[in-house]
């Protein structure tokens, strides 16, 4: 019998931190904006966060909106 078979039959949790850390009273780090470029950080409402699965989805949607807006607006030289 190999060691792997024995390990599968008797799994042992070797991580002591699993039972010692309680995140119930945790709070966001108020200094995290000091570590990122503030020009790139935007907070969105939770309903919007659910609609976009990741950063790339948000970025692509905003780029699409900007492209459509640019096509709809007449050039400044045409207005004058």
PyMOL commands that set and color helices and strands:
alter all, ss='L'
color gray80, all
select helices_A, chain A and resi 3-9+16-19+32-35+38-40+46-51+55-72+76-79
alter helices_A, ss='H'
color red, helices_A
deselect
rebuild
show_as cartoon
